[in-house]
């Protein structure tokens, strides 16, 4: 999970990590993906310059699936690097996901 979290950081084509999203700009910059384990709970903090529809939910589902051994790390990295339009695990459910803040870009 840590390897994939680090790979998400940077500017990538997140086409594979969207659902029913018609945005023509699928390149996004992720500035931070942090995993924190507390007992049986995993907290995943993701920061970026913008997100596609379901992008964070698909990123979380992929991280959890890789951690559980249900999805290969190499497959997840290939989707990230190729921008393949399909192939990620289903989106994580909205329950438990919280938008913490929206910050204005500074000029």
N, C-alpha and C positions, 0 to 999 in steps of 0.2 A: 504494500500500500504506500509506503514511504517513497519508493522509487517512482511510482506513478504520480504521486502528489508532486514530487519535484519536477517531473516531466511536464506536468500541466503548466508550470510557471513559464511565462514568456509569451510571445506572440505566435498564435497558431490559427489554422483554419479549423474551426470547431463544427464543421458541417455534420460530422458523425454524432455530435452531441446536441442535436436540436430535434424538435418534433413539431410538426405542423407550423413551421416558421418560414415565412416568405421573405425574410430579410435578405437583401442582396449582399450585404457585408457580413460574411461569416468569420472574418478574422477578428479575433479579440485578444487583448493582452491581459493575462492573469499575473497579478503581482505577488500573490501569496496563496498557498494552500497549506494549511497547518492541521495536523492530526493530533488530537489529545485523547488519550485513553484514561478513563476513570472507572475502574472496575469492569463491568460488562458494557459500559457505554463508550461510544466513540464520538467525539466532537470534531466536526470538519468545518474549518473556517476557510472561506474562499473570498478573495478580493480581486477585483479586476476593473477594467475601464468600461465594461458593459457586458451584457449577457444575452444570448439568444433564448428563445422560448424553450423551456425545459432543459437548458444547458446545465445548470447547476444540479438539477435532479438526476440527469444522466451521468454527470461526473461523479456524484455521490454513489449512485447505483454501481457504476463501474469500479470505483474504489472498494466498495464493500464486497462486490463479487470477486475481485482479485484477492482481497484479504481472506475470503472464505474458500478460495481455491476453486470457485465455480467458473472463473473466466481467466484465461491466461494473460499474464502481464505482457508478453510479446504481442498478443492480439490487440490489447488496449493501446500499446505504444504505436503499433502499426496504424490503427484508426486515427490516432492523434496526428501522426506524421504524414498520412496520406490524405486526410480530410474525407475519407470514404463516407458516402452519404448514409450508410446503414451498417448495423452490426454491433452496436453497443447493447448492453443489457437494458431491459425496460427501465423507464424512469423510476426513481425512488418515489415513494408516496409523499405527498405534501405535508402530512402530519410529521411534526418534529423539525421541519425546515423553517427557519426564521430569518427574515430580512432584518439585519441589524442596523444598517445605516446606508444612506445615500449621500455621497459627498459630491459637491460641485468641483469640477476640474478647475484648477487654478491656471490663470493665464500666464 
